Amino acid sequence: MALLDHLGISVLDIERARAQFHPVLTALGYSVGVEAEHGISWDNGDETEIIVFPIRDDADAVPHRHGEAGWQHLAFSLGSRSEVDRLHAVAMDAGWTAVREPKLYPRFNANYYASFVEDESGVRLEFVHNPPREQ
């Protein structure tokens, strides 16, 4: 059973979001679910669905600012450092902005290797390889 059924994300530009999310999510094993004017979804088998929605007509059309109220980031756990590097490159090719290039984060633990990217709506993703600590 999935711990998280679905995640809905509001974006400034639905078509730009499609162009940015699709390459990243398909590289993570997701496939397009529903494509409609009011949103686009990607499914990972019977697991978590990710949906992007256009902002409401009456919403302020400004990006989310990291550190303000709302989500901070969504982290995808990957099987190796090379997978982190690969997903980071996919995101860069799709127009995401690098917040932090792939590197070790010893402040978390000696094996924590991650990168962070952000889209124009202020949506931040992390790609992380965090193998179990040696006993």
N, C-alpha and C positions, 0 to 999 in steps of 0.2 A: 504494500500500500504506500502511495506517495505521502510524504509528510506535508507537502505543499501541493494543492490541487492545481492552482493557476496563479499567475502573476499578471496584473494589468498595469500598463505603463502609459501615461499620457504624454504625447509628444507634440512638438510645435508643428511639424510637417510630416504627415503620414507617408507620403511618397519618399521623402528623404529617409524616414525611419525604415521603410521597406528596403531601400538600397543599402542601409547600414546594418540593420539587424539580420537580414537574410543570409549573407555570407558567413557571418559569425555563428548564427544559430545552426545553419546546416553543417558547418564544420564541427559543431558540438554534437551532431547526430539528430537534430530536430528536423522536421519536415513541415511544410506549409499545411495548415489545417483549413482555416476559413479565410477567404479574402473578400472583404466587403467595404463599402464606403465608410462605415462606422468603425472599422477595425480590421486588423490582420492578426491571425494566430499561427503559432508554430507549436507542434506537438512532439513529444519525445516518447513515442509508443503510448503506453497507458499511464505514463508518468506526467510530470508537470507540464502544463501548457503555458506559454508566454504569449501575451496579447498586447499589441500596441493600439492605442486609441488616439484620434486627434483630440486636441484640447477643445473644450466647450467654446461655443461662439462668444460667450460673455467672459471667458477667462483672460487674464493678462497674458499676453504672448511674450513672456520672458522665460529664459531657461531657469531651471532649478539651480540654485547655488549650493555646492557641496558645503556641508556644515550647518546649513539651516534646517528647519523642521522638515521632515520627510525622510525618505530612505537615504541611507548613506551610500551603499553600493551593493551590488549583487555579485557574489563570488562563485565561479565555476571551478570545481576541483578537477584537476587533470592528472594523468598518470605519469608524467615525466616533465622535466625541465624543457625538453625539446618540444613537447606539446604546448607548453606555455609560450615558448618562442613562436611556434607556428600560429597559434590563435592570435597572438599579438600582431603578427604580420598580416593575417587575414583582416583583422580589424583596421589596421593602418591602410591597407589597400581599399577598404570599404569606406574610408573617409572619417573614421573615428580619430580623436586627438589623443596622443599619448600623454597621460598624466604622470606616469612613472614607467620607465622602460623596464624590461625583464631584469630582475636581479635578486640576490639573496637579501632577506630581511632578518638578520640575526637578532634584532630586538624582539621578534616573535619566537623564533627558535633557530638553531643552526642550519636546518634543512629547508626553511620556508623560502620558496622561490616564487616570485609573482610579478605580474605587471598589471597596470591599471590604465583603462582607456575611458574616454567620455565622448558622448555625442553632443550635437548642438542644442539638444533639449536639456542638457545637464545630467543625463542618465550615465552613471558610472558603473563599469563592469570591472571585475578583477578576474584574472586567470591565474590559478595558483596550483602549485605542486607542493604538497605538505606531507611527505611520507612519515610514517610512524617513527618516533624517536627510538634510537637503539637503546635496549635495556641495559 
